[in-house]
Amino acid sequence: MTLPRHIPAKYTQQLHEALTAAGVPFTATIKPGTRLTYEVTHLGRTWELRYTLAHSGTALWKLTGPGPDYEWGPGRLTEECVEAITAPASEPEPGPVDPHPGAPRTHLGFELPDFVRAEWGSERAQWFRLGLAAAVGKLPDTRPRG
């Protein structure tokens, strides 16, 4: 099996027609530094379509898009690529809300338990920090200065 060295014009035309029908602008410009990859930008997201080979009269593409979840291929049909490009962007799920925003998450390189973070300004948390410092050999210097 030999790898392709160029994209046949009929598959470029096929891709152009499919993207245009879906309302995606396509200029048929090869990505700089490559011979087989088109870049398509739609809704602020950039996709790469790398031609791999043809099967039953349609091109197969390796589709790479924004984010780690968008690398499909190398055998995606033109129609599948257009569907992925035109699909609405998924909203990232919000991260968990920190229940103790005023307290650090770590102290002296160790993760703090929730009860210490909840009472960060209390005497109990101060003793916890002092015990942690003693355990790791980082006690404050209390020698008299003279």
C-alpha positions in Angstrom: 0.0 0.0 0.0 1.4 3.4 -1.0 0.5 6.5 0.9 -1.0 9.4 -1.0 1.2 12.2 -2.2 -1.6 14.6 -3.1 -5.4 15.0 -2.7 -7.3 14.2 -5.9 -9.3 17.1 -7.2 -12.6 15.1 -7.1 -12.2 14.6 -3.3 -11.4 18.3 -2.7 -14.5 19.1 -4.7 -16.6 16.6 -2.7 -15.3 18.1 0.6 -16.0 21.7 -0.8 -19.6 20.7 -1.7 -20.3 19.0 1.6 -19.0 21.9 3.7 -20.7 24.5 1.5 -24.1 22.7 1.8 -23.6 22.8 5.6 -22.9 26.5 5.6 -19.2 26.2 6.4 -16.8 28.4 4.3 -14.0 26.4 2.6 -11.2 27.9 0.6 -9.4 24.6 -0.4 -6.1 25.9 0.9 -3.6 23.3 2.0 -2.2 23.9 5.5 1.3 25.4 5.3 4.1 22.7 5.6 1.8 19.9 4.5 0.6 18.3 1.3 -2.5 16.5 2.5 -4.1 18.6 5.2 -6.8 21.3 4.9 -7.7 23.7 7.7 -11.3 24.6 8.2 -12.5 27.2 10.7 -16.1 27.2 11.8 -17.7 29.0 14.7 -14.3 30.0 16.0 -13.0 26.5 16.1 -10.3 25.2 13.7 -10.3 21.7 12.4 -7.7 19.8 10.3 -8.7 17.3 7.7 -5.9 15.1 6.5 -6.6 13.1 3.4 -5.7 9.4 4.0 -7.2 7.5 1.1 -10.4 6.9 -0.9 -13.0 4.2 -0.4 -16.0 3.4 -2.6 -15.9 6.8 -4.3 -15.5 9.0 -1.2 -12.5 10.3 0.6 -11.4 9.1 4.1 -10.0 11.8 6.4 -8.3 12.0 9.7 -10.2 14.7 11.5 -8.4 16.7 14.3 -10.3 19.4 16.1 -10.3 21.6 19.2 -9.7 19.8 22.5 -8.5 16.3 23.3 -11.7 14.6 22.4 -11.6 15.5 18.7 -9.1 13.3 17.0 -10.9 10.9 14.8 -9.5 8.8 12.0 -7.9 8.0 9.9 -11.0 6.5 8.3 -13.8 9.1 8.6 -16.0 9.7 5.7 -16.5 13.3 4.4 -20.0 13.4 5.7 -18.9 12.3 9.2 -16.3 15.1 9.2 -18.8 17.7 8.2 -21.2 16.5 11.0 -18.5 16.9 13.6 -17.4 20.3 12.3 -21.0 21.7 12.3 -22.0 20.2 15.6 -22.7 22.7 18.3 -19.8 23.3 20.7 -20.2 21.5 24.0 -20.0 23.8 27.1 -17.3 22.7 29.6 -18.8 21.7 32.9 -18.1 24.1 35.6 -15.5 23.0 38.2 -16.5 22.3 41.7 -17.0 25.3 44.0 -14.4 25.6 46.7 -16.2 25.5 50.0 -13.4 27.3 51.8 -12.1 30.0 49.3 -10.2 31.9 52.0 -8.0 29.0 53.0 -5.1 27.5 51.1 -5.4 23.9 49.8 -1.8 22.9 50.9 0.6 23.8 53.7 4.3 22.9 53.5 3.6 20.7 50.5 0.8 18.7 52.1 -2.9 18.8 51.3 -4.9 20.2 54.1 -8.0 18.3 55.5 -11.4 20.1 55.1 -11.7 20.7 58.9 -8.5 22.7 58.9 -9.5 24.7 55.9 -12.9 25.4 57.4 -11.3 26.8 60.6 -8.2 28.3 59.0 -8.0 31.3 61.3 -8.8 29.3 64.5 -6.4 28.1 67.2 -7.2 24.5 66.3 -5.9 25.1 62.7 -2.8 26.9 64.1 -1.9 23.9 66.2 -2.5 21.6 63.2 0.0 23.7 61.1 2.5 23.7 64.0 2.2 19.9 64.3 2.7 19.6 60.5 5.8 21.8 60.7 7.2 19.7 63.5 6.6 16.5 61.5 8.5 17.8 58.5 11.2 19.6 60.5 10.2 23.1 59.5 9.6 24.6 63.0 10.0 28.3 63.2 13.3 29.5 64.7 12.6 30.5 68.3 16.2 31.0 69.5 16.8 34.3 71.3 18.5 36.9 69.0 21.1 39.0 70.6 
